[in-house]
Amino acid sequence: MIIRNEKKEDNRTVEEMIKKAFWNLYVPGCTEHYFVHQVRKSRDYIPELDLKTLTVPLSRWKKDINIHKNYSIFIQDPMYAPDVFSRI
């Protein structure tokens, strides 16, 4: 999994995902996606705290992961974990 700051072009996709996740869950329809939209327009919105997770194709992970004898998994490609040596 990759965690990065959300970009402007991600906004619509994220709102649609939220809409699908909450549609008819508690009440008919949903407003959670609209809430996210309004938060982004707020003067209190902090874009640096707006993060998005991405999945990586398994074929790419097979090349970048080294499984040690004690079954610890370390991400080796800095593109997926910049400035961090991640341990899963």
C-alpha positions as CSV (number, residue, x, y, z in Angstrom):
1,M,0.0,0.0,0.0
2,I,1.2,3.5,-0.8
3,I,0.1,6.5,1.2
4,R,0.4,9.9,-0.5
5,N,-1.2,13.4,-0.4
6,E,-4.4,13.6,-2.3
7,K,-4.3,15.6,-5.6
8,K,-7.0,17.8,-7.0
9,E,-7.7,15.3,-9.7
10,D,-8.4,12.6,-7.0
11,N,-11.3,14.6,-5.5
12,R,-14.1,13.4,-7.7
13,T,-13.0,9.7,-7.5
14,V,-12.7,9.9,-3.7
15,E,-16.2,11.5,-3.4
16,E,-17.7,8.8,-5.6
17,M,-16.1,6.1,-3.5
18,I,-17.5,7.7,-0.3
19,K,-20.9,7.9,-1.9
20,K,-20.9,4.2,-2.9
21,A,-19.6,3.2,0.6
22,F,-22.4,5.1,2.5
23,W,-25.3,4.9,0.0
24,N,-28.4,3.7,1.9
25,L,-26.2,2.4,4.8
26,Y,-27.9,4.3,7.6
27,V,-30.7,6.2,5.9
28,P,-31.9,6.4,2.3
29,G,-29.2,8.1,0.2
30,C,-26.2,9.7,1.9
31,T,-24.6,13.1,2.5
32,E,-21.0,12.0,3.5
33,H,-19.6,12.7,0.1
34,Y,-21.1,16.2,0.1
35,F,-19.6,16.8,3.6
36,V,-16.1,15.9,2.2
37,H,-16.7,18.3,-0.7
38,Q,-17.7,21.1,1.7
39,V,-14.7,20.5,4.0
40,R,-12.3,20.9,1.0
41,K,-13.8,24.3,0.3
42,S,-13.5,25.4,3.9
43,R,-10.8,27.9,5.0
44,D,-9.9,25.5,7.8
45,Y,-9.1,22.7,5.3
46,I,-5.5,21.6,5.5
47,P,-4.5,19.8,2.2
48,E,-1.3,18.4,3.8
49,L,-3.5,16.2,6.0
50,D,-5.6,14.9,3.1
51,L,-4.1,11.5,2.4
52,K,-4.9,8.8,-0.1
53,T,-3.9,5.2,-0.1
54,L,-3.1,3.3,-3.3
55,T,-2.7,-0.4,-3.9
56,V,0.2,-1.8,-5.8
57,P,-0.2,-4.6,-8.3
58,L,1.0,-7.9,-6.8
59,S,3.5,-8.4,-9.6
60,R,5.3,-5.2,-8.6
61,W,5.3,-6.2,-4.9
62,K,7.0,-9.5,-5.7
63,K,9.9,-7.7,-7.1
64,D,10.2,-5.2,-4.2
65,I,9.7,-7.2,-1.1
66,N,12.3,-9.3,0.6
67,I,10.9,-11.9,3.1
68,H,13.5,-12.7,5.7
69,K,13.9,-15.9,7.7
70,N,11.9,-14.5,10.6
71,Y,9.1,-13.6,8.1
72,S,9.5,-9.9,8.5
73,I,8.7,-8.1,5.3
74,F,10.6,-4.9,4.3
75,I,9.7,-2.6,1.4
76,Q,12.9,-2.0,-0.6
77,D,11.7,0.4,-3.3
78,P,12.0,4.0,-2.1
79,M,9.4,5.0,-4.7
80,Y,6.8,3.3,-2.5
81,A,8.0,4.5,0.8
82,P,10.0,7.7,0.3
83,D,12.2,8.8,3.2
84,V,10.9,5.8,5.2
85,F,12.1,2.3,5.7
86,S,8.8,0.6,6.2
87,R,8.3,-2.6,8.0
88,I,5.0,-4.4,7.6
